[in-house]
Amino acid sequence: MKTIGFAVLAALALSAGAADAYAARNGFQVQRLSDGNFQVMSRGGLSAPAAWCAAGDYAMAVLGVEPGTAIWRISEPPRPRAANIEFSLSSVGAASSTGIATLGGNGASMAAVSARNLCGMLNMPGMRY
């Protein structure tokens, strides 16, 4: 009986962690970190533009930031295989670049609305990242 009780508690703990994740409009999961930063969770097909799309969507939909708020990439590009990509609303610990080519870019940051607008570009015919 104790084994069944432990299994139920473990399953509940795992499902609670999954409930904390946000499903961005491009299908990637975004999870808030204990330090206030957030990360786009790795799975097949995660590219820098897809991560920025998810980060921008999360920042505006969940955190409620204004469209012009800067989001900073913390994880240094290129990301190691199967690694999550971390973002922040603070420049502290920022990476050296966004990981994508941008016009008039500002190092490792992008406006939340610009990041979220990448979601639409990812669905355009002929666009691959």
N, C-alpha and C positions, 0 to 999 in steps of 0.2 A: 504494500500500500504506500510506503514511504517513497518508493521508486516512482510510482505514478504521480504522486504529489510534487516531487521534484521536477519531473518532466513537464508538468503543467506550469509550474512557476517559471521554468526556463523558457518555455514557449511564450508565455506572457511577457517576459522581459525582452525577448527578441522582437516581438511584435510591437512593443512600446517604442523601441528604437527606430523601427521602420516607420512608425506613425509620425515621428519627428521630421522625416524627410519630406521635401516638397517636390512634386512632379512638375517640372517646368514644361512649357508648351511644346518643346521639342522632344519630350519623353525622358530626358535625363533627370536624375534625382539630385536634389541639392540639400545639403545638410548643414545646419548651423553648428559651429564648433564652440567649445567652452570659452574661448577667448574673444568671442564675438565675430570672428571671421566665419566664412562659410566655404564649403567645398562642393564642387560638382563631382559626383561619384563616377568612377571609371567603369566603363563597360564597352563592348564592341562599338566602334564607330565614333568614339569621342575624339573630336578634333578641337583645335583652339577656337575656331568660330562657333562650334556647337557649345563649347564650355562657356564662352562669352554670352551667347544667347541665353543659356540657362541662368547664368549669373545675373544678367540684366533683368530677366523676367522675375527671378527671386527677389532681387533688391527692390523692384518697383511693386510687385504684388504682395510680398510678405513683409518686407521691412518698411514699405511705404515711402521710399525715398523719392525726391523730386526728380524729374527726367534729366536734369543737368548735373546731378550728383555724380562725382567721380567714383568709379569702382577701380580698385587696384588689384592687379594680378600679383600674388605672393609667390606662387610656385614658379621657379625659374624654367623658362622654356629651353629646349624641348622637354616635354615631360617623359619620364621613364615609362616603359610599357606597364600597363595596368595601374598606373598611379592616378590618384585623384588630383584635381586642379583646385588650388586654394585661392580665394579672393578676399578682399577686405574693403571697407569704406575708409580706411586710413592708409596713408602712404608708408607707414612704419613697416620695414622689412620687405618693401616692394621688390619685385623682380626687375631685371634690366629692360624688359620689353613686354609687350602684350602677347607676343607669340604669333601675331598676324600682321600683315602689311596694312597700314592705315595711312590715310592722307591727313597730314597735320596732326599726327598722333602725339601724345604727350608721354613718352616713355612707356611705362607699364600700366597706364590708366586709360579709361574710356568712360564717356558719359553713360549713365544707366540706360538712357533711351537708345543710344547708338548700339550698345551691346544687345539690347532686346530686339532692335531692328534687324540684327543678323539672323534672327529666327525666320523672318520672311525671305531673306536672301537664300537661306539654305534649301528652301523649297522651290526655287526658281529652276526651270528647265535648263540643263547644261551646267548647273553649279555643283561642283564637287569639292569637298575639302578633305 
